[in-house]
Amino acid sequence: MTLCLVLICVVIALRLYLCARQLGHLALPGRSYPYAAAVLRLHFAQVLAQAASGVVLIVWLARSPVSGYVWGAMILIGAILLLALIDLAISAFRSFLVDRRFGFNRRSRRQFLGEACRVLALHAATACALSAAAIGSMAIAGNWWWLLLVVLGVPCVRIAGDLYKRFDQAYLRPGEVSAHAGLARRLRACLHRCGFPDAQIMVLRSSGRSSLANAHAEQIGRQRRVVLQDTLLERLCDAQVEAVVAHELGHLAAGHLPRRHLLLCAIWTVVLGLSALFARQAFVGMDWKQLVAVVVLAQPIRFLMQPLLTRRLRAWEYEADGFAARRVPAKSLRDALVLLFSVNASAPDSDLWFAEFYQSHPPLAERLRRLSEA
């Protein structure tokens, strides 16, 4: 148990240290990023809440007289829902305290509660499926149960993610970009030029939630599409929207989405293996307590492996920028990036150590420099 508690405390100390470095970076002379600083301070609270819950669960497991896999499954589901509730509470604080203060939040409390109920229901269903898979894996594979859980659990999580995305997008009422006739023609030409004539371009009406603007690419089987938030269409001109679409198509062309999925699978395989090793040392014998301990320990161990993902994601952003710059004017993409950073009140750069763990996108200045050379 002591080793588990030490691991949690070390990772929490590292996360707080990195956040403190970033706050100091944002407070350097000549910088003013109050929104980024406010979000980061809220992240402090999230880190501390996760640490407290993890420590309490580990100590309780060591002293709990409860036995039996039925109780274990119930406690495992409860642990997963507890972590989800912490994230939802932080999300509520961000929406109604931070985002509203800076003019970004447009959600009502009733709207947020409806979304929270859907998220909790999906987490509960996923937790039940994972609990059954984990207990079955223990019965079948012994000490190698975590490896079988990867095989069984990854599809569960993938399905849950797709379901959440569909629920989320259904709520936001996806609409065809054809509502913007001139832009639609321009984007259809861009799809052909980029080699994706059959790809879809969708518009999410997210303005009822937030004024923040973004876009992303999706790939489900052979279906590929670029999803644009309507707030992005409100802020960017047609040439800049075209550049953003070309950038997202660059991710599809390079196969970044399936590669990201494979990388995450590899990371989670290592995370579960290490978590199971720590849990087995703390709670000797095949017991449900190991399952709950793995859930608690997976989060800090996953954080330690985050640089493996963020470095690759930043490299892929450069690749997507280069793809777009060869098919649309690089100036349009540069202007779009600058405008999006401004609209979203994002800090254009970060502390180097903080970026290693937290930043999935490269610094704005470096992206603009590379686009200028394209």
Legacy VTK file of the C-alpha trace (Angstrom):
# vtk DataFile Version 3.0
C-alpha trace
ASCII
DATASET POLYDATA
POINTS 374 float
0.000 0.000 0.000
2.819 2.386 0.853
4.273 2.114 -2.649
0.876 2.990 -4.171
0.516 6.044 -1.938
4.051 7.186 -2.753
3.335 6.870 -6.477
0.138 8.931 -6.196
1.836 11.645 -4.118
4.860 11.873 -6.432
2.682 12.290 -9.527
0.433 14.831 -7.814
3.492 16.828 -6.722
4.793 16.723 -10.303
1.448 17.927 -11.717
1.238 20.786 -9.228
4.846 21.755 -9.944
4.214 21.824 -13.699
1.093 23.948 -13.233
3.012 26.336 -10.987
5.709 26.678 -13.672
3.049 27.444 -16.269
1.407 30.068 -14.041
4.800 31.699 -13.619
5.311 31.586 -17.387
1.945 33.258 -17.998
2.801 35.967 -15.468
6.063 37.009 -17.146
6.336 40.729 -18.028
4.536 41.652 -21.211
2.118 38.721 -21.016
-1.568 38.861 -20.233
-3.522 35.617 -20.504
-6.063 35.811 -17.671
-8.354 33.138 -19.096
-5.559 30.566 -19.480
-4.386 31.375 -15.941
-7.911 31.016 -14.511
-8.386 27.622 -16.196
-5.018 26.507 -14.851
-5.926 27.521 -11.289
-9.074 25.453 -11.593
-6.904 22.554 -12.745
-5.071 22.830 -9.409
-8.359 22.036 -7.655
-8.986 19.089 -9.975
-5.546 17.637 -9.303
-6.001 17.941 -5.537
-9.491 16.385 -5.668
-8.217 13.453 -7.707
-5.297 13.020 -5.291
-7.568 13.035 -2.243
-9.969 10.513 -3.775
-7.088 8.236 -4.817
-5.444 8.283 -1.401
-8.757 7.674 0.400
-9.624 4.737 -1.863
-6.219 3.075 -1.431
-6.293 3.450 2.369
-9.884 2.189 2.491
-8.999 -0.826 0.365
-6.200 -1.759 2.759
-8.557 -1.721 5.734
-11.808 -2.938 4.170
-13.092 -6.331 5.401
-15.474 -6.592 2.429
-14.911 -9.650 0.248
-16.486 -11.197 -2.817
-16.471 -10.211 -6.455
-20.041 -8.906 -6.384
-19.122 -6.287 -3.797
-15.890 -5.718 -5.646
-17.705 -5.008 -8.899
-20.029 -2.553 -7.147
-17.129 -0.732 -5.518
-15.233 -0.672 -8.808
-18.207 0.924 -10.546
-18.497 3.391 -7.677
-14.799 4.330 -7.987
-15.170 4.992 -11.720
-18.287 7.109 -11.130
-16.529 9.030 -8.343
-13.747 10.054 -10.714
-16.368 11.015 -13.310
-18.215 13.149 -10.731
-14.996 14.995 -9.889
-14.461 15.793 -13.563
-18.095 16.939 -13.929
-17.812 19.169 -10.861
-14.688 20.821 -12.269
-16.445 21.190 -15.627
-19.372 22.924 -13.890
-17.033 25.329 -12.108
-15.255 26.065 -15.366
-18.497 26.686 -17.272
-20.303 28.819 -14.711
-17.437 30.552 -12.943
-14.511 30.824 -15.344
-16.035 30.657 -18.839
-19.024 32.801 -17.892
-16.766 35.441 -16.341
-14.807 35.695 -19.592
-17.914 35.601 -21.790
-17.439 32.120 -23.254
-20.176 30.079 -21.579
-23.666 30.095 -23.104
-25.088 27.014 -21.382
-27.887 27.178 -18.856
-27.749 25.172 -15.625
-30.576 22.984 -16.877
-28.680 22.294 -20.087
-25.539 21.393 -18.177
-27.437 19.043 -15.849
-28.939 17.239 -18.830
-25.496 16.747 -20.336
-24.099 15.621 -16.967
-26.825 12.985 -16.608
-26.010 11.591 -20.045
-22.297 11.506 -19.217
-22.906 9.712 -15.906
-25.243 7.192 -17.534
-22.627 6.425 -20.175
-19.892 6.143 -17.526
-22.089 3.792 -15.502
-22.724 1.554 -18.511
-19.020 1.556 -19.403
-18.058 0.829 -15.792
-20.432 -2.148 -15.682
-18.991 -3.542 -18.908
-15.403 -3.028 -17.750
-16.139 -4.570 -14.343
-17.559 -7.699 -15.964
-14.599 -7.848 -18.369
-12.074 -7.364 -15.542
-13.586 -10.020 -13.257
-13.875 -12.456 -16.156
-10.259 -11.725 -17.109
-9.096 -12.478 -13.561
-10.901 -15.803 -13.601
-9.452 -16.778 -16.987
-5.945 -15.319 -17.170
-4.715 -15.142 -13.567
-1.878 -12.648 -13.093
-2.076 -11.742 -16.773
-5.692 -10.599 -16.440
-4.756 -7.014 -17.285
-3.564 -8.070 -20.750
-6.858 -9.808 -21.478
-8.646 -6.721 -20.143
-6.881 -4.620 -22.793
-8.299 -6.903 -25.486
-11.793 -6.828 -24.000
-11.805 -3.298 -22.604
-10.529 -1.300 -25.582
-13.622 -2.087 -27.698
-15.865 -1.131 -24.727
-14.171 2.233 -24.338
-14.139 2.813 -28.096
-17.874 2.088 -28.352
-18.565 4.329 -25.358
-16.590 7.150 -26.975
-18.485 6.794 -30.243
-21.812 6.739 -28.391
-20.902 9.847 -26.423
-19.867 11.597 -29.602
-23.155 10.696 -31.261
-25.212 11.792 -28.260
-23.203 14.983 -28.036
-23.529 15.782 -31.714
-27.209 14.873 -31.783
-27.744 17.359 -29.006
-25.865 20.003 -30.965
-27.976 19.323 -34.063
-25.415 18.663 -36.829
-26.202 20.617 -39.959
-24.797 20.444 -43.457
-22.381 23.160 -44.472
-24.540 23.582 -47.578
-26.432 26.235 -45.634
-23.503 28.480 -46.597
-23.741 28.186 -50.394
-20.593 30.070 -51.405
-18.472 28.427 -48.730
-19.902 24.994 -49.601
-18.699 25.269 -53.195
-15.282 26.368 -52.052
-14.971 23.500 -49.582
-16.135 20.899 -52.111
-13.322 22.060 -54.382
-10.941 21.805 -51.425
-12.047 18.220 -50.744
-11.283 17.235 -54.332
-7.964 19.068 -54.274
-6.948 17.284 -51.075
-7.962 13.861 -52.371
-11.125 13.358 -50.284
-14.061 13.904 -52.682
-16.318 11.619 -50.609
-15.557 13.164 -47.226
-18.295 15.014 -45.374
-18.108 18.496 -43.919
-20.478 18.985 -41.005
-21.369 22.004 -38.922
-22.039 21.618 -35.209
-24.308 24.292 -33.804
-22.229 24.691 -30.661
-22.978 28.391 -30.247
-25.710 27.450 -27.754
-23.012 26.093 -25.485
-19.989 28.306 -25.873
-18.423 31.035 -27.968
-15.161 29.071 -28.224
-14.365 27.951 -31.777
-12.724 24.776 -33.012
-12.748 22.026 -35.651
-11.730 18.378 -35.783
-11.568 15.387 -38.100
-13.397 12.089 -37.590
-12.903 8.673 -39.104
-15.305 5.774 -38.449
-14.458 2.875 -40.726
-14.309 4.264 -44.255
-16.398 7.293 -43.372
-14.338 10.453 -43.047
-15.546 13.902 -42.167
-14.443 17.288 -40.925
-16.590 18.822 -38.191
-16.694 22.611 -37.927
-18.285 24.461 -35.046
-20.646 27.208 -36.136
-18.731 29.623 -33.895
-15.729 29.029 -36.147
-17.775 29.935 -39.233
-18.897 33.125 -37.475
-15.322 34.282 -36.804
-13.336 33.156 -39.847
-13.622 34.253 -43.454
-14.163 31.675 -46.216
-10.460 31.423 -47.107
-9.537 30.818 -43.478
-12.250 28.163 -43.054
-10.932 26.450 -46.183
-7.435 26.452 -44.672
-8.727 24.902 -41.434
-10.533 22.187 -43.417
-7.361 21.479 -45.402
-5.446 21.144 -42.126
-7.972 18.628 -40.759
-7.860 16.710 -44.047
-4.098 16.574 -43.562
-4.685 14.515 -40.417
-6.865 12.126 -42.424
-4.410 11.911 -45.315
-1.526 11.013 -43.007
-3.603 8.454 -41.092
-3.130 10.273 -37.804
-6.447 9.138 -36.313
-5.853 5.349 -36.512
-2.212 5.884 -35.558
-3.330 7.846 -32.514
-5.679 5.018 -31.583
-2.877 2.443 -31.846
-0.540 4.637 -29.811
-3.181 5.037 -27.093
-3.737 1.272 -27.050
-0.009 0.714 -26.585
0.180 3.322 -23.811
-2.809 1.872 -21.985
-1.371 -1.637 -22.256
1.762 -0.457 -20.449
-0.312 1.577 -17.963
-2.526 -1.375 -17.037
0.471 -3.682 -16.780
2.301 -1.356 -14.386
-0.883 -0.610 -12.431
-1.570 -4.341 -12.025
2.020 -4.888 -10.854
1.725 -2.183 -8.180
-1.721 -3.445 -7.150
-0.500 -7.041 -6.899
2.316 -5.963 -4.584
-0.067 -3.952 -2.411
-2.928 -6.475 -2.276
-1.487 -9.972 -2.430
-3.691 -12.659 -3.956
-6.260 -12.525 -6.696
-8.784 -10.188 -5.165
-11.265 -7.530 -6.279
-9.171 -4.973 -4.399
-6.598 -5.221 -7.139
-9.214 -4.099 -9.662
-10.075 -0.943 -7.719
-6.394 -0.237 -7.079
-5.688 -0.489 -10.809
-8.424 2.091 -11.525
-6.878 4.459 -8.965
-3.269 3.934 -10.063
-3.927 4.026 -13.808
-4.458 7.788 -13.796
-1.076 8.815 -12.270
0.841 6.223 -14.307
-0.940 7.367 -17.464
0.134 10.932 -16.704
3.790 9.891 -16.509
3.515 8.503 -20.048
1.788 11.593 -21.429
4.957 13.029 -23.064
5.010 10.024 -25.428
1.612 11.132 -26.751
2.021 14.913 -26.711
5.291 14.824 -28.648
3.744 12.689 -31.358
0.606 14.855 -31.501
2.676 18.020 -31.942
4.645 16.392 -34.768
1.366 15.448 -36.448
0.133 19.035 -36.201
3.191 20.151 -38.160
2.486 17.459 -40.767
-1.131 18.598 -41.120
-0.002 22.235 -41.438
2.421 21.258 -44.191
-0.278 19.295 -46.030
-2.619 22.292 -45.900
0.071 24.776 -46.979
0.640 22.778 -50.172
-3.030 22.980 -51.146
-4.246 26.350 -49.894
-2.426 29.653 -49.382
-0.239 29.348 -46.283
-1.195 32.892 -45.339
-4.828 31.856 -44.922
-3.845 29.143 -42.456
-1.548 31.510 -40.572
-4.322 34.082 -40.272
-6.777 31.398 -39.152
-4.429 30.150 -36.435
-3.783 33.652 -35.101
-7.493 34.431 -35.064
-8.418 31.161 -33.338
-5.826 31.727 -30.617
-7.313 35.179 -30.092
-10.948 34.013 -30.140
-10.245 31.226 -27.656
-8.034 33.441 -25.460
-5.296 30.803 -25.617
-1.705 31.398 -24.595
0.441 31.210 -27.756
3.277 29.425 -25.939
3.896 27.536 -22.716
6.592 26.593 -20.263
8.699 23.859 -21.864
8.195 21.304 -19.092
4.487 22.025 -18.868
4.176 21.614 -22.644
5.822 18.183 -22.496
2.934 16.856 -20.410
-0.026 19.053 -21.299
0.290 20.610 -24.754
-0.921 18.572 -27.725
-0.356 21.494 -30.139
2.939 23.249 -30.906
3.591 26.889 -29.926
1.855 29.349 -32.222
5.067 31.203 -33.108
6.757 27.998 -34.257
3.765 26.974 -36.372
3.673 30.421 -38.000
7.403 30.299 -38.664
7.180 26.942 -40.413
4.198 28.095 -42.459
6.128 31.206 -43.517
8.870 28.937 -44.850
6.399 26.653 -46.651
LINES 1 375
374 0 1 2 3 4 5 6 7 8 9 10 11 12 13 14 15 16 17 18 19 20 21 22 23 24 25 26 27 28 29 30 31 32 33 34 35 36 37 38 39 40 41 42 43 44 45 46 47 48 49 50 51 52 53 54 55 56 57 58 59 60 61 62 63 64 65 66 67 68 69 70 71 72 73 74 75 76 77 78 79 80 81 82 83 84 85 86 87 88 89 90 91 92 93 94 95 96 97 98 99 100 101 102 103 104 105 106 107 108 109 110 111 112 113 114 115 116 117 118 119 120 121 122 123 124 125 126 127 128 129 130 131 132 133 134 135 136 137 138 139 140 141 142 143 144 145 146 147 148 149 150 151 152 153 154 155 156 157 158 159 160 161 162 163 164 165 166 167 168 169 170 171 172 173 174 175 176 177 178 179 180 181 182 183 184 185 186 187 188 189 190 191 192 193 194 195 196 197 198 199 200 201 202 203 204 205 206 207 208 209 210 211 212 213 214 215 216 217 218 219 220 221 222 223 224 225 226 227 228 229 230 231 232 233 234 235 236 237 238 239 240 241 242 243 244 245 246 247 248 249 250 251 252 253 254 255 256 257 258 259 260 261 262 263 264 265 266 267 268 269 270 271 272 273 274 275 276 277 278 279 280 281 282 283 284 285 286 287 288 289 290 291 292 293 294 295 296 297 298 299 300 301 302 303 304 305 306 307 308 309 310 311 312 313 314 315 316 317 318 319 320 321 322 323 324 325 326 327 328 329 330 331 332 333 334 335 336 337 338 339 340 341 342 343 344 345 346 347 348 349 350 351 352 353 354 355 356 357 358 359 360 361 362 363 364 365 366 367 368 369 370 371 372 373
